[in-house]
Amino acid sequence: MVSNATQEVFILGLTRTGKAFRPSDWAERLAGVMSPFRPGGPQPGSHLRYSPWCIPSSLDGIKCVIVNRELRDAEPMAWDFCINFARDNNLQVREGAGQGRPIA
């Protein structure tokens, strides 16, 4: 469960057993699916840019997706989709801005 005080969640491209998650572009795919979810809602061309609430990145050299809590507040089902994606694929999830504290 993600703490209510958490501002960001990092979905890492590592399974709980430490194996790299495949395909290698999973972070870009997940962030791409979330592109319509943004402040002010979908806008023309918003599918061409990542949402500021769901951004592919890396943490300590590991691909990840940073999911901002504002997504949870604005679009709870989109937030649940991201969290369930991590859970369903047995991915490591960490909370906080770079704190690296495991939560799932």
QUIMO-V198862 format. One record per backbone hydrogen bond with DSSP energy under -0.5 kcal/mol. CO is the residue of the C=O (numbers start at 0). NH is the residue of the N-H. If there is no record, write none. Layout:
BEGIN
((CO	NH) (CO	NH))
END
This chain:
BEGIN
((2	5) (6	68) (7	95) (8	10) (8	66) (9	11) (9	93) (10	64) (11	13) (12	20) (13	91) (14	17) (18	14) (22	25) (24	28) (25	29) (26	30) (27	31) (28	32) (29	33) (30	50) (31	34) (33	36) (35	37) (37	40) (42	45) (44	47) (45	48) (50	53) (52	67) (54	65) (56	63) (58	61) (61	58) (62	12) (63	56) (64	10) (64	66) (65	54) (65	67) (66	8) (67	70) (67	71) (68	71) (68	72) (69	73) (70	74) (74	77) (74	78) (75	79) (76	80) (77	81) (78	82) (79	83) (80	84) (81	85) (82	86) (83	87) (84	88) (85	90) (86	89) (89	15) (91	11) (92	102) (92	103) (93	9) (94	100) (95	97) (99	101) (100	94))
END
